[in-house]
Amino acid sequence: MIQIENATKTFGQGDSAFTALRDVSVDIAANEFFTLLGPSGCGKTTLLRLIAGFEPPTKGAILLSGSDISRLPPNQRPVNTVFQNYALFPHMSVAQNIAFGLEMLGKPKAEIAKTVDEMLRLVRMEELKDRRTSEISGGQQQRVALARALAPHPQVLLLDEPLSALDLKLRKEMQIELKRLQSETGITFVFVTHDQEEALTMSDRVAVMNAGRILQVGSPRDIYERPSERFVANFIGESNFLDAERIGGDVTLAAGGSFAAAVPEGVPEGKVSVLIRPEHIRVRGGQPEAGELSAKVETVVYSGDATTLHLRLATGEVLKARMANAPDSDAAVPAEGQDAAVSIAPGAVTVLRD
Amino acid sequence: MSEATTHRPTYRPGELEAEANAADNRNRWLLSLPALVIIVCAAAGPLLVMVVYSFLTPGDYGNVKWEFSLEGWIGTLVQRDIFDDTLMWADAHLSIFWRSLSLSLITTFLTLIFGVPTAWFIATQPPSRKQFWLFLVTVPFWTNLLVRTIAIQELIRSEGVINLVLLKIGIITEPIQMMFTDFAIGFGMTYVYLPLMVLPVYAAVDKLDFRLVEAAHDLYAGRWTAFRRVILPLIKPGIIAGSILVFVPSLGAYVTPRVLGGGKNLMFGNLIELQFGAGRNWPLGAALSLMLMAAVMVSLIFYVRVTSREQADG
């Protein structure tokens, strides 16, 4: 559907030049909910603006269904954007905003009216269609922006952190709403966010970006459970990083214990860093048996649904373990200062490319 | 204040508030007194004098005689034949009205043509440079109007810079007569009133959210359509304000037509001046002044109606 080929974007010239995107290549499939995830300034919005046509790439190409669109102005691309601040036209009503794209495409009046009604129904805004955009709430503006961008039925919908201005409850609702809209319309969504949870819950695939590069592309499960490098692991969820020695697919932790591990491409044998998610670690009081590590409990933090333990391993490394709480689990959790035995779930160890 | 009321049962509810409001009102009147005095003495009073004078008979050496007469008002549009008292249109006045109106409209149009792109240019500069450009636009305000007008004269007179250059290059063999023409007046007024167009349009463009323009392009609008459908409606208040600010003083312009138009190409302001000076017809002058004011009022009412409708539904 969309192919980004070696896209580089540099702003400014000479000493003040700033490279927002460095040689980014990625394929986005048709009818996919694709998310660009990364901290602010990582280049995700720049990539979105390149696809929309607001900026030309400095180098590289953007292909839509096989044809190069990198030099087309935004009004000639079958791509629409939901802007971060919504960018609704303040001098038009809700319905006029939604009709704008259709009018520009020169659709007949009857068809425009019909599509606008459909869109109003799709985003549940029928009653407010004659309101000015300044007279509706943030969540409603958000829905109008969606309807306006969807009305011309673009091949691709670009969403630039559309939920960041909403409060938590509304954000959760809109996440579900967006998923529904995507499956109902069958349009490819490219979604930009810095919120890892949003990315994991909504996306078919996620591209994690940092410093102008795409570090990893994969399903939410891939990204979370098999991050390829430390930045990805750190950005998404809680992480433990431990030193280890790798021989083939086997990893021996510095703290002891041997595990079969997933290994990303391009990692040399020998000393490596590995990731273990806190929830993949089990802790019980007492001395370790075979396959378990010995540790000392430093702190115990209760947080409702789970308890997090900070453990000190024999190597001096700190290990976080997160255990789901059950009605009777209180007794099973070792107390602070106690010796504990740590077991790591099979398949929980991932080698990182540093 | 309502809390104070509830804590003192001797007062009826609302009584304290009413008293406080009354004191508040007194204070406001007192504070606005200086402004009121100025408005009454400097605007309403003289205006009343003009209204009264316009219904009196001209005195022999200027001034007025206290005899009621409609001649002042009649004289604005028609003139009496000195021999048989038949009335005919005052062609001289009508052509002056027409020249004032058309030159003011042309001036407004030209300041729009030059002012809107200038304002756009300034508003889209980086913030640090905006101040510099804005300063340049306001520089003419620091100079006396008469001096600026005479500077224009220096440019366009027969031995002026423009003619000298054109003669030197050989494009023309005889100097072009530009002084004392309608062109000279239009040119001068466009120059003088240009900042009054640039500043309000600048303010409107500066407020414009360019993400809306991006949104329009994203929704398949080309450059021209985006301008017409999104940019223009949003900067319209600034354009209307600028047009009024240029049109109103143009209509009553006095110095520029006097210096650049000479004695022949009169405008409304010069015609009024003539009645109070050499013409010695104060009632006619008063009536003409009131007519000019009425024209200004009409354009202001138009502005208010357009902008308030804008705010209500546009």
Interface residues (C-beta under 8 A of the other chain):
Chain A: A52 G53 F54 P73 P74 N75 Q76 V79 N80 T81 F83 N85 A87 L88 F89 P90 H91 F100 G101 M104 L105 R148 A149 P152
Chain B: D209 R211 L212 E214 A215 A216 H217 D218 L219 Y220 A221 G222 T225 R229 V230 P233 L234 G314
